[in-house]
Amino acid sequence: MTAPHADSPNQLAPARAGNQPASSLRDIRKNVEINIGKACNNRCVFCIDGLPKAEDRSYMPWEQMQAELERFYIDGYRSVGFLGGEPTTYPRIVDAVAHARALGFTRVAIATNATKLRLEHFTDRILAAGLTRITVSMHGHTAELEDKLTRVPGNFDKKCAAIRMIVAKRKADPSLLPDGLSVNIVLNGWNQPHLTRMMRFFYEDLGVDDLRVNFIRPEGYAEGDADLTAQYKVVVPNLIKAVVLAETHFRKVFTFGGFPLCVLPKALRSNHALLSRYMGEFRDLSTACSIRSEGGDLIPPGKVPVAGSWTQQPKSSTVRFDAGQQRARFNWQDRKRHDLKGHPRGCASCDLEPICEGVWKGYLEIWGDSEFRPVKLEETALASLPVQQGAPVAR
């Protein structure tokens, strides 16, 4: 292993103190997500990458992958996830998993659409290399809905086959994937009416015991799309039905992300135990990201800032751009709060502001900020939930 990089503190962009709410449910391992390239075998209608340039679709050189894993391991990271695009299309993804384990990473994950995982020989190889967690991106409980969202005919059947096989392998050998198998749903205007039916499908039909729903981030293909980006007031009632079902019937892991606290009903945000159990931000690992970049992380590539728009922003204080490596590195929680999400007018007088990330700017571009209202701390049970390390987030 090489010696620590002299520029490590700046290049790795350490998390700011207090950028996550304190939670006893959070895995304490520092996590890094490494983007291997934006090539993908799906064409999801909400993909934030839209149509990546040819160089963005190229894969991370193997020598750079090795160095990046070493860089973060030296800095104390023990959890790593591989992202795309689609990471299973990376020719050396199995080698990357094995190298991470050899270095000493104890949690090694992939976020995948799982279509390649239906091939048993490939799945056996990547599991044998030391993979400890799989997160499957799947967004519908029927072939019609899933294939419409991913724009690849037959996707639903391929994903179901992969998940069923992995579930069966874990039942036969409980030591496989010690950090879990989960399904991650991007909750959008097309699938949100079916959320409770999706829960039943994934839990009961496919045998998954960990489900995460993330509110759509309206960028890339979904930018400006009000049909795909339903308003919170439409989505939240279905989300609450899902929470009730998770609490009273399924009793499996269910979390949600991307919902500002003020849009949640008082009965949820005022219940310490419920909120920390179901709101994903109270469980998510502290996560650094390493992505291929040409330095266009201040304003998305191709964007022309419009004065007064939510996408107008000053120079990022969270991204560290490495021109030599052509990579951007940042803490994900900081990146969301300070660059990617906006803070509606009501946030200025909201007592929950220190533990709330805000609202995706793309959502605010579509719907504005009139639906968001400040919340008083005394109306909640959050007084006992200080931010991590007990410090407010710098603005």
TORKOL-4160 file (C-alpha; in steps of 0.2 Angstrom, whole numbers, padded with zeros to 4 digits, m for minus):
395
<pt num="1" X="0000" Y="0000" Z="0000"/>
<pt num="2" X="0006" Y="0017" Z="m0004"/>
<pt num="3" X="0009" Y="0031" Z="0009"/>
<pt num="4" X="m0005" Y="0043" Z="0014"/>
<pt num="5" X="m0007" Y="0057" Z="0001"/>
<pt num="6" X="0000" Y="0073" Z="0006"/>
<pt num="7" X="m0016" Y="0082" Z="0000"/>
<pt num="8" X="m0028" Y="0069" Z="0008"/>
<pt num="9" X="m0037" Y="0081" Z="0020"/>
<pt num="10" X="m0042" Y="0093" Z="0006"/>
<pt num="11" X="m0044" Y="0080" Z="m0008"/>
<pt num="12" X="m0056" Y="0069" Z="0002"/>
<pt num="13" X="m0067" Y="0084" Z="0008"/>
<pt num="14" X="m0070" Y="0078" Z="0026"/>
<pt num="15" X="m0088" Y="0079" Z="0032"/>
<pt num="16" X="m0092" Y="0095" Z="0042"/>
<pt num="17" X="m0096" Y="0093" Z="0060"/>
<pt num="18" X="m0115" Y="0090" Z="0063"/>
<pt num="19" X="m0120" Y="0086" Z="0046"/>
<pt num="20" X="m0131" Y="0072" Z="0051"/>
<pt num="21" X="m0144" Y="0069" Z="0065"/>
<pt num="22" X="m0137" Y="0059" Z="0079"/>
<pt num="23" X="m0144" Y="0041" Z="0079"/>
<pt num="24" X="m0140" Y="0025" Z="0088"/>
<pt num="25" X="m0146" Y="0015" Z="0073"/>
<pt num="26" X="m0132" Y="0022" Z="0061"/>
<pt num="27" X="m0118" Y="0010" Z="0056"/>
<pt num="28" X="m0102" Y="0020" Z="0062"/>
<pt num="29" X="m0091" Y="0014" Z="0047"/>
<pt num="30" X="m0086" Y="0028" Z="0036"/>
<pt num="31" X="m0092" Y="0025" Z="0019"/>
<pt num="32" X="m0086" Y="0030" Z="0001"/>
<pt num="33" X="m0096" Y="0028" Z="m0015"/>
<pt num="34" X="m0085" Y="0026" Z="m0030"/>
<pt num="35" X="m0093" Y="0030" Z="m0047"/>
<pt num="36" X="m0085" Y="0018" Z="m0060"/>
<pt num="37" X="m0092" Y="0027" Z="m0075"/>
<pt num="38" X="m0109" Y="0032" Z="m0081"/>
<pt num="39" X="m0112" Y="0017" Z="m0094"/>
<pt num="40" X="m0128" Y="0009" Z="m0090"/>
<pt num="41" X="m0139" Y="m0005" Z="m0098"/>
<pt num="42" X="m0155" Y="0004" Z="m0092"/>
<pt num="43" X="m0163" Y="0020" Z="m0098"/>
<pt num="44" X="m0173" Y="0025" Z="m0083"/>
<pt num="45" X="m0185" Y="0040" Z="m0086"/>
<pt num="46" X="m0179" Y="0049" Z="m0070"/>
<pt num="47" X="m0160" Y="0046" Z="m0073"/>
<pt num="48" X="m0150" Y="0061" Z="m0066"/>
<pt num="49" X="m0136" Y="0058" Z="m0079"/>
<pt num="50" X="m0148" Y="0060" Z="m0094"/>
<pt num="51" X="m0137" Y="0057" Z="m0109"/>
<pt num="52" X="m0119" Y="0056" Z="m0103"/>
<pt num="53" X="m0105" Y="0061" Z="m0114"/>
<pt num="54" X="m0094" Y="0047" Z="m0122"/>
<pt num="55" X="m0080" Y="0051" Z="m0109"/>
<pt num="56" X="m0092" Y="0050" Z="m0095"/>
<pt num="57" X="m0098" Y="0032" Z="m0101"/>
<pt num="58" X="m0080" Y="0026" Z="m0101"/>
<pt num="59" X="m0074" Y="0016" Z="m0086"/>
<pt num="60" X="m0063" Y="0020" Z="m0072"/>
<pt num="61" X="m0045" Y="0014" Z="m0076"/>
<pt num="62" X="m0040" Y="m0001" Z="m0065"/>
<pt num="63" X="m0025" Y="0008" Z="m0059"/>
<pt num="64" X="m0035" Y="0023" Z="m0053"/>
<pt num="65" X="m0048" Y="0011" Z="m0045"/>
<pt num="66" X="m0034" Y="0003" Z="m0035"/>
<pt num="67" X="m0027" Y="0020" Z="m0030"/>
<pt num="68" X="m0044" Y="0027" Z="m0025"/>
<pt num="69" X="m0048" Y="0012" Z="m0014"/>
<pt num="70" X="m0031" Y="0014" Z="m0006"/>
<pt num="71" X="m0033" Y="0033" Z="m0004"/>
<pt num="72" X="m0049" Y="0031" Z="0006"/>
<pt num="73" X="m0044" Y="0016" Z="0016"/>
<pt num="74" X="m0029" Y="0025" Z="0022"/>
<pt num="75" X="m0040" Y="0039" Z="0027"/>
<pt num="76" X="m0050" Y="0028" Z="0039"/>
<pt num="77" X="m0064" Y="0022" Z="0027"/>
<pt num="78" X="m0070" Y="0004" Z="0030"/>
<pt num="79" X="m0086" Y="0004" Z="0019"/>
<pt num="80" X="m0086" Y="0006" Z="0000"/>
<pt num="81" X="m0099" Y="0005" Z="m0012"/>
<pt num="82" X="m0098" Y="0004" Z="m0031"/>
<pt num="83" X="m0110" Y="0015" Z="m0042"/>
<pt num="84" X="m0113" Y="0018" Z="m0060"/>
<pt num="85" X="m0121" Y="0020" Z="m0072"/>
<pt num="86" X="m0122" Y="0001" Z="m0069"/>
<pt num="87" X="m0107" Y="m0005" Z="m0059"/>
<pt num="88" X="m0109" Y="m0024" Z="m0065"/>
<pt num="89" X="m0105" Y="m0018" Z="m0083"/>
<pt num="90" X="m0088" Y="m0013" Z="m0076"/>
<pt num="91" X="m0076" Y="m0026" Z="m0083"/>
<pt num="92" X="m0066" Y="m0027" Z="m0067"/>
<pt num="93" X="m0080" Y="m0025" Z="m0054"/>
<pt num="94" X="m0076" Y="m0042" Z="m0047"/>
<pt num="95" X="m0058" Y="m0037" Z="m0045"/>
<pt num="96" X="m0063" Y="m0021" Z="m0037"/>
<pt num="97" X="m0073" Y="m0030" Z="m0024"/>
<pt num="98" X="m0059" Y="m0042" Z="m0021"/>
<pt num="99" X="m0046" Y="m0028" Z="m0020"/>
<pt num="100" X="m0057" Y="m0019" Z="m0007"/>
<pt num="101" X="m0058" Y="m0034" Z="0004"/>
<pt num="102" X="m0040" Y="m0037" Z="0003"/>
<pt num="103" X="m0036" Y="m0019" Z="0008"/>
<pt num="104" X="m0047" Y="m0022" Z="0024"/>
<pt num="105" X="m0064" Y="m0014" Z="0019"/>
<pt num="106" X="m0077" Y="m0024" Z="0030"/>
<pt num="107" X="m0092" Y="m0018" Z="0020"/>
<pt num="108" X="m0092" Y="m0019" Z="0001"/>
<pt num="109" X="m0108" Y="m0015" Z="m0008"/>
<pt num="110" X="m0114" Y="m0012" Z="m0026"/>
<pt num="111" X="m0130" Y="m0002" Z="m0031"/>
<pt num="112" X="m0136" Y="m0011" Z="m0046"/>
<pt num="113" X="m0151" Y="m0014" Z="m0057"/>
<pt num="114" X="m0147" Y="m0032" Z="m0055"/>
<pt num="115" X="m0151" Y="m0038" Z="m0073"/>
<pt num="116" X="m0133" Y="m0045" Z="m0074"/>
<pt num="117" X="m0135" Y="m0053" Z="m0057"/>
<pt num="118" X="m0148" Y="m0066" Z="m0065"/>
<pt num="119" X="m0133" Y="m0074" Z="m0072"/>
<pt num="120" X="m0128" Y="m0086" Z="m0058"/>
<pt num="121" X="m0110" Y="m0088" Z="m0063"/>
<pt num="122" X="m0107" Y="m0070" Z="m0062"/>
<pt num="123" X="m0117" Y="m0068" Z="m0045"/>
<pt num="124" X="m0106" Y="m0083" Z="m0038"/>
<pt num="125" X="m0090" Y="m0074" Z="m0043"/>
<pt num="126" X="m0094" Y="m0057" Z="m0036"/>
<pt num="127" X="m0101" Y="m0065" Z="m0020"/>
<pt num="128" X="m0085" Y="m0076" Z="m0018"/>
<pt num="129" X="m0074" Y="m0060" Z="m0021"/>
<pt num="130" X="m0081" Y="m0054" Z="m0004"/>
<pt num="131" X="m0097" Y="m0043" Z="m0008"/>
<pt num="132" X="m0106" Y="m0040" Z="0008"/>
<pt num="133" X="m0121" Y="m0030" Z="0002"/>
<pt num="134" X="m0132" Y="m0028" Z="m0013"/>
<pt num="135" X="m0144" Y="m0014" Z="m0016"/>
<pt num="136" X="m0156" Y="m0017" Z="m0031"/>
<pt num="137" X="m0164" Y="m0002" Z="m0040"/>
<pt num="138" X="m0181" Y="m0008" Z="m0044"/>
<pt num="139" X="m0196" Y="0004" Z="m0046"/>
<pt num="140" X="m0212" Y="m0006" Z="m0050"/>
<pt num="141" X="m0221" Y="m0022" Z="m0044"/>
<pt num="142" X="m0227" Y="m0026" Z="m0062"/>
<pt num="143" X="m0219" Y="m0029" Z="m0079"/>
<pt num="144" X="m0229" Y="m0014" Z="m0086"/>
<pt num="145" X="m0223" Y="m0002" Z="m0073"/>
<pt num="146" X="m0205" Y="m0007" Z="m0071"/>
<pt num="147" X="m0202" Y="m0008" Z="m0090"/>
<pt num="148" X="m0210" Y="0008" Z="m0093"/>
<pt num="149" X="m0199" Y="0017" Z="m0080"/>
<pt num="150" X="m0183" Y="0009" Z="m0085"/>
<pt num="151" X="m0187" Y="0009" Z="m0104"/>
<pt num="152" X="m0180" Y="m0009" Z="m0107"/>
<pt num="153" X="m0193" Y="m0022" Z="m0111"/>
<pt num="154" X="m0191" Y="m0038" Z="m0101"/>
<pt num="155" X="m0182" Y="m0029" Z="m0087"/>
<pt num="156" X="m0195" Y="m0034" Z="m0074"/>
<pt num="157" X="m0193" Y="m0053" Z="m0077"/>
<pt num="158" X="m0174" Y="m0051" Z="m0076"/>
<pt num="159" X="m0174" Y="m0042" Z="m0060"/>
<pt num="160" X="m0186" Y="m0054" Z="m0052"/>
<pt num="161" X="m0175" Y="m0069" Z="m0057"/>
<pt num="162" X="m0160" Y="m0061" Z="m0050"/>
<pt num="163" X="m0168" Y="m0056" Z="m0033"/>
<pt num="164" X="m0176" Y="m0073" Z="m0031"/>
<pt num="165" X="m0160" Y="m0082" Z="m0034"/>
<pt num="166" X="m0150" Y="m0071" Z="m0022"/>
<pt num="167" X="m0164" Y="m0073" Z="m0009"/>
<pt num="168" X="m0163" Y="m0092" Z="m0011"/>
<pt num="169" X="m0144" Y="m0092" Z="m0010"/>
<pt num="170" X="m0145" Y="m0082" Z="0007"/>
<pt num="171" X="m0157" Y="m0094" Z="0014"/>
<pt num="172" X="m0146" Y="m0109" Z="0009"/>
<pt num="173" X="m0130" Y="m0100" Z="0016"/>
<pt num="174" X="m0134" Y="m0086" Z="0029"/>
<pt num="175" X="m0116" Y="m0080" Z="0029"/>
<pt num="176" X="m0119" Y="m0073" Z="0012"/>
<pt num="177" X="m0121" Y="m0054" Z="0011"/>
<pt num="178" X="m0119" Y="m0050" Z="0030"/>
<pt num="179" X="m0124" Y="m0032" Z="0027"/>
<pt num="180" X="m0140" Y="m0036" Z="0018"/>
<pt num="181" X="m0150" Y="m0037" Z="0002"/>
<pt num="182" X="m0161" Y="m0022" Z="m0001"/>
<pt num="183" X="m0172" Y="m0015" Z="m0014"/>
<pt num="184" X="m0171" Y="0004" Z="m0018"/>
<pt num="185" X="m0187" Y="0012" Z="m0026"/>
<pt num="186" X="m0186" Y="0030" Z="m0033"/>
<pt num="187" X="m0203" Y="0036" Z="m0028"/>
<pt num="188" X="m0211" Y="0046" Z="m0042"/>
<pt num="189" X="m0227" Y="0052" Z="m0050"/>
<pt num="190" X="m0230" Y="0035" Z="m0059"/>
<pt num="191" X="m0226" Y="0023" Z="m0045"/>
<pt num="192" X="m0231" Y="0032" Z="m0029"/>
<pt num="193" X="m0250" Y="0027" Z="m0030"/>
<pt num="194" X="m0244" Y="0009" Z="m0029"/>
<pt num="195" X="m0232" Y="0010" Z="m0015"/>
<pt num="196" X="m0241" Y="m0002" Z="m0003"/>
<pt num="197" X="m0243" Y="m0015" Z="m0017"/>
<pt num="198" X="m0225" Y="m0013" Z="m0021"/>
<pt num="199" X="m0221" Y="m0017" Z="m0002"/>
<pt num="200" X="m0231" Y="m0033" Z="m0003"/>
<pt num="201" X="m0223" Y="m0038" Z="m0019"/>
<pt num="202" X="m0205" Y="m0036" Z="m0013"/>
<pt num="203" X="m0208" Y="m0042" Z="0005"/>
<pt num="204" X="m0220" Y="m0057" Z="0001"/>
<pt num="205" X="m0218" Y="m0062" Z="m0017"/>
<pt num="206" X="m0199" Y="m0059" Z="m0019"/>
<pt num="207" X="m0194" Y="m0062" Z="m0001"/>
<pt num="208" X="m0184" Y="m0046" Z="0002"/>
<pt num="209" X="m0183" Y="m0039" Z="0020"/>
<pt num="210" X="m0176" Y="m0022" Z="0017"/>
<pt num="211" X="m0184" Y="m0009" Z="0007"/>
<pt num="212" X="m0179" Y="0010" Z="0004"/>
<pt num="213" X="m0189" Y="0023" Z="m0005"/>
<pt num="214" X="m0181" Y="0039" Z="m0011"/>
<pt num="215" X="m0191" Y="0054" Z="m0017"/>
<pt num="216" X="m0187" Y="0058" Z="m0035"/>
<pt num="217" X="m0172" Y="0070" Z="m0039"/>
<pt num="218" X="m0179" Y="0079" Z="m0054"/>
<pt num="219" X="m0163" Y="0081" Z="m0064"/>
<pt num="220" X="m0157" Y="0074" Z="m0080"/>
<pt num="221" X="m0171" Y="0066" Z="m0089"/>
<pt num="222" X="m0184" Y="0071" Z="m0076"/>
<pt num="223" X="m0179" Y="0089" Z="m0075"/>
<pt num="224" X="m0194" Y="0100" Z="m0076"/>
<pt num="225" X="m0206" Y="0085" Z="m0077"/>
<pt num="226" X="m0221" Y="0088" Z="m0066"/>
<pt num="227" X="m0229" Y="0072" Z="m0071"/>
<pt num="228" X="m0214" Y="0062" Z="m0064"/>
<pt num="229" X="m0212" Y="0074" Z="m0049"/>
<pt num="230" X="m0228" Y="0073" Z="m0040"/>
<pt num="231" X="m0230" Y="0086" Z="m0026"/>
<pt num="232" X="m0227" Y="0080" Z="m0008"/>
<pt num="233" X="m0245" Y="0083" Z="m0003"/>
<pt num="234" X="m0249" Y="0070" Z="m0015"/>
<pt num="235" X="m0236" Y="0057" Z="m0011"/>
<pt num="236" X="m0235" Y="0059" Z="0008"/>
<pt num="237" X="m0252" Y="0051" Z="0012"/>
<pt num="238" X="m0246" Y="0035" Z="0002"/>
<pt num="239" X="m0230" Y="0036" Z="0012"/>
<pt num="240" X="m0239" Y="0036" Z="0028"/>
<pt num="241" X="m0249" Y="0021" Z="0023"/>
<pt num="242" X="m0233" Y="0012" Z="0020"/>
<pt num="243" X="m0226" Y="0017" Z="0037"/>
<pt num="244" X="m0242" Y="0011" Z="0045"/>
<pt num="245" X="m0240" Y="m0006" Z="0036"/>
<pt num="246" X="m0222" Y="m0008" Z="0040"/>
<pt num="247" X="m0226" Y="m0004" Z="0058"/>
<pt num="248" X="m0241" Y="m0015" Z="0060"/>
<pt num="249" X="m0240" Y="m0029" Z="0047"/>
<pt num="250" X="m0224" Y="m0032" Z="0038"/>
<pt num="251" X="m0212" Y="m0028" Z="0052"/>
<pt num="252" X="m0197" Y="m0028" Z="0041"/>
<pt num="253" X="m0184" Y="m0014" Z="0037"/>
<pt num="254" X="m0193" Y="0001" Z="0028"/>
<pt num="255" X="m0185" Y="0018" Z="0026"/>
<pt num="256" X="m0188" Y="0033" Z="0016"/>
<pt num="257" X="m0177" Y="0048" Z="0011"/>
<pt num="258" X="m0179" Y="0065" Z="0003"/>
<pt num="259" X="m0194" Y="0070" Z="0012"/>
<pt num="260" X="m0191" Y="0087" Z="0022"/>
<pt num="261" X="m0198" Y="0086" Z="0040"/>
<pt num="262" X="m0211" Y="0099" Z="0038"/>
<pt num="263" X="m0221" Y="0089" Z="0025"/>
<pt num="264" X="m0222" Y="0074" Z="0037"/>
<pt num="265" X="m0238" Y="0074" Z="0048"/>
<pt num="266" X="m0235" Y="0079" Z="0066"/>
<pt num="267" X="m0239" Y="0062" Z="0073"/>
<pt num="268" X="m0223" Y="0056" Z="0064"/>
<pt num="269" X="m0211" Y="0070" Z="0066"/>
<pt num="270" X="m0216" Y="0071" Z="0085"/>
<pt num="271" X="m0212" Y="0053" Z="0088"/>
<pt num="272" X="m0194" Y="0050" Z="0091"/>
<pt num="273" X="m0194" Y="0031" Z="0089"/>
<pt num="274" X="m0204" Y="0031" Z="0073"/>
<pt num="275" X="m0195" Y="0045" Z="0065"/>
<pt num="276" X="m0178" Y="0038" Z="0068"/>
<pt num="277" X="m0184" Y="0020" Z="0063"/>
<pt num="278" X="m0191" Y="0025" Z="0046"/>
<pt num="279" X="m0183" Y="0041" Z="0041"/>
<pt num="280" X="m0167" Y="0036" Z="0031"/>
<pt num="281" X="m0157" Y="0051" Z="0035"/>
<pt num="282" X="m0156" Y="0045" Z="0053"/>
<pt num="283" X="m0148" Y="0028" Z="0047"/>
<pt num="284" X="m0138" Y="0033" Z="0032"/>
<pt num="285" X="m0119" Y="0031" Z="0034"/>
<pt num="286" X="m0108" Y="0046" Z="0033"/>
<pt num="287" X="m0104" Y="0045" Z="0015"/>
<pt num="288" X="m0090" Y="0052" Z="0004"/>
<pt num="289" X="m0092" Y="0051" Z="m0015"/>
<pt num="290" X="m0079" Y="0050" Z="m0029"/>
<pt num="291" X="m0085" Y="0053" Z="m0046"/>
<pt num="292" X="m0077" Y="0056" Z="m0063"/>
<pt num="293" X="m0078" Y="0075" Z="m0067"/>
<pt num="294" X="m0071" Y="0088" Z="m0078"/>
<pt num="295" X="m0074" Y="0101" Z="m0064"/>
<pt num="296" X="m0092" Y="0105" Z="m0069"/>
<pt num="297" X="m0099" Y="0101" Z="m0051"/>
<pt num="298" X="m0103" Y="0119" Z="m0047"/>
<pt num="299" X="m0116" Y="0121" Z="m0061"/>
<pt num="300" X="m0122" Y="0105" Z="m0069"/>
<pt num="301" X="m0114" Y="0103" Z="m0087"/>
<pt num="302" X="m0124" Y="0112" Z="m0100"/>
<pt num="303" X="m0133" Y="0123" Z="m0088"/>
<pt num="304" X="m0134" Y="0141" Z="m0090"/>
<pt num="305" X="m0138" Y="0149" Z="m0073"/>
<pt num="306" X="m0153" Y="0160" Z="m0073"/>
<pt num="307" X="m0154" Y="0174" Z="m0060"/>
<pt num="308" X="m0167" Y="0170" Z="m0047"/>
<pt num="309" X="m0168" Y="0152" Z="m0051"/>
<pt num="310" X="m0166" Y="0139" Z="m0038"/>
<pt num="311" X="m0151" Y="0131" Z="m0048"/>
<pt num="312" X="m0142" Y="0148" Z="m0047"/>
<pt num="313" X="m0128" Y="0144" Z="m0034"/>
<pt num="314" X="m0111" Y="0151" Z="m0028"/>
<pt num="315" X="m0095" Y="0141" Z="m0030"/>
<pt num="316" X="m0097" Y="0125" Z="m0020"/>
<pt num="317" X="m0088" Y="0124" Z="m0004"/>
<pt num="318" X="m0091" Y="0105" Z="m0003"/>
<pt num="319" X="m0083" Y="0098" Z="m0019"/>
<pt num="320" X="m0064" Y="0095" Z="m0020"/>
<pt num="321" X="m0059" Y="0093" Z="m0038"/>
<pt num="322" X="m0044" Y="0083" Z="m0043"/>
<pt num="323" X="m0039" Y="0090" Z="m0060"/>
<pt num="324" X="m0025" Y="0077" Z="m0062"/>
<pt num="325" X="m0037" Y="0062" Z="m0058"/>
<pt num="326" X="m0052" Y="0070" Z="m0066"/>
<pt num="327" X="m0062" Y="0066" Z="m0051"/>
<pt num="328" X="m0073" Y="0076" Z="m0039"/>
<pt num="329" X="m0073" Y="0071" Z="m0021"/>
<pt num="330" X="m0086" Y="0077" Z="m0008"/>
<pt num="331" X="m0096" Y="0071" Z="0007"/>
<pt num="332" X="m0114" Y="0067" Z="0001"/>
<pt num="333" X="m0123" Y="0074" Z="0016"/>
<pt num="334" X="m0114" Y="0091" Z="0014"/>
<pt num="335" X="m0116" Y="0090" Z="m0005"/>
<pt num="336" X="m0135" Y="0088" Z="m0004"/>
<pt num="337" X="m0137" Y="0101" Z="0009"/>
<pt num="338" X="m0126" Y="0115" Z="0002"/>
<pt num="339" X="m0127" Y="0112" Z="m0017"/>
<pt num="340" X="m0141" Y="0101" Z="m0023"/>
<pt num="341" X="m0155" Y="0106" Z="m0011"/>
<pt num="342" X="m0163" Y="0123" Z="m0008"/>
<pt num="343" X="m0170" Y="0130" Z="0008"/>
<pt num="344" X="m0187" Y="0138" Z="0006"/>
<pt num="345" X="m0192" Y="0154" Z="0014"/>
<pt num="346" X="m0200" Y="0145" Z="0029"/>
<pt num="347" X="m0183" Y="0137" Z="0033"/>
<pt num="348" X="m0176" Y="0153" Z="0040"/>
<pt num="349" X="m0188" Y="0152" Z="0055"/>
<pt num="350" X="m0189" Y="0133" Z="0056"/>
<pt num="351" X="m0182" Y="0125" Z="0072"/>
<pt num="352" X="m0179" Y="0109" Z="0063"/>
<pt num="353" X="m0167" Y="0117" Z="0050"/>
<pt num="354" X="m0151" Y="0110" Z="0059"/>
<pt num="355" X="m0157" Y="0092" Z="0055"/>
<pt num="356" X="m0165" Y="0095" Z="0039"/>
<pt num="357" X="m0156" Y="0095" Z="0022"/>
<pt num="358" X="m0169" Y="0105" Z="0013"/>
<pt num="359" X="m0178" Y="0101" Z="m0004"/>
<pt num="360" X="m0171" Y="0096" Z="m0021"/>
<pt num="361" X="m0169" Y="0111" Z="m0031"/>
<pt num="362" X="m0176" Y="0103" Z="m0046"/>
<pt num="363" X="m0192" Y="0101" Z="m0036"/>
<pt num="364" X="m0193" Y="0119" Z="m0031"/>
<pt num="365" X="m0190" Y="0124" Z="m0049"/>
<pt num="366" X="m0206" Y="0114" Z="m0054"/>
<pt num="367" X="m0217" Y="0118" Z="m0039"/>
<pt num="368" X="m0210" Y="0133" Z="m0029"/>
<pt num="369" X="m0208" Y="0134" Z="m0011"/>
<pt num="370" X="m0226" Y="0139" Z="m0005"/>
<pt num="371" X="m0230" Y="0122" Z="0003"/>
<pt num="372" X="m0216" Y="0122" Z="0016"/>
<pt num="373" X="m0220" Y="0129" Z="0033"/>
<pt num="374" X="m0208" Y="0132" Z="0048"/>
<pt num="375" X="m0210" Y="0120" Z="0062"/>
<pt num="376" X="m0208" Y="0124" Z="0081"/>
<pt num="377" X="m0197" Y="0112" Z="0091"/>
<pt num="378" X="m0209" Y="0111" Z="0105"/>
<pt num="379" X="m0222" Y="0104" Z="0094"/>
<pt num="380" X="m0210" Y="0089" Z="0091"/>
<pt num="381" X="m0201" Y="0076" Z="0100"/>
<pt num="382" X="m0184" Y="0081" Z="0092"/>
<pt num="383" X="m0177" Y="0091" Z="0106"/>
<pt num="384" X="m0168" Y="0075" Z="0111"/>
<pt num="385" X="m0161" Y="0072" Z="0094"/>
<pt num="386" X="m0146" Y="0083" Z="0092"/>
<pt num="387" X="m0136" Y="0083" Z="0076"/>
<pt num="388" X="m0121" Y="0072" Z="0075"/>
<pt num="389" X="m0107" Y="0078" Z="0086"/>
<pt num="390" X="m0119" Y="0091" Z="0094"/>
<pt num="391" X="m0115" Y="0105" Z="0082"/>
<pt num="392" X="m0127" Y="0114" Z="0070"/>
<pt num="393" X="m0123" Y="0114" Z="0051"/>
<pt num="394" X="m0114" Y="0129" Z="0045"/>
<pt num="395" X="m0123" Y="0139" Z="0032"/>
